[in-house]
Amino acid sequence: MNVEREPSFECRGLPKHKLNQASAYINEHLGEDLSLEAIAIEFGMSKYYFCRLFKQLMGISPHKYLIQQRIERAKQLLKQKKITIADIAFQCGYSEQSTFATAFRKAVGMSPRTYQQQL
């Protein structure tokens, strides 16, 4: 009986603590123009290698994870109705409100304004 085991994080090349550090790094820098290359350099590897390992371990690419985290932060900020949507876009790393609105609509299925009004 040959049972395949899930490889450990270390066998895949990115220890779990490094993955946690990468996630934390992304979350700490959501409001910045964060590139995959900058993240990879932070962890001493090429962006292609980092992307491949991150996707293996997380099930999504670092870029999709970054977008997901930005949208989650935006949802939290939208609860604070005193902050403008333009400011929320900027705080979540979008240089244009329209780009933010498009990403939010794609992820959530409604505009940031509609989401905020439903809270």
LINSUL-V486419 format. One record per run of one state. SS is the DSSP state (A for helix, B for strand, O for the rest). FROM is the first residue (numbers start at 1). LEN is the number of residues. Records with the same first field share a line. If there is no record, write none. Layout:
SS: FROM-LEN + FROM-LEN
//
This chain:
O: 1-8 + 13-3 + 29-7 + 43-4 + 59-3 + 79-6 + 92-5 + 109-3 + 118-2
A: 9-4 + 16-13 + 36-7 + 47-12 + 62-17 + 85-7 + 97-12 + 112-6
//
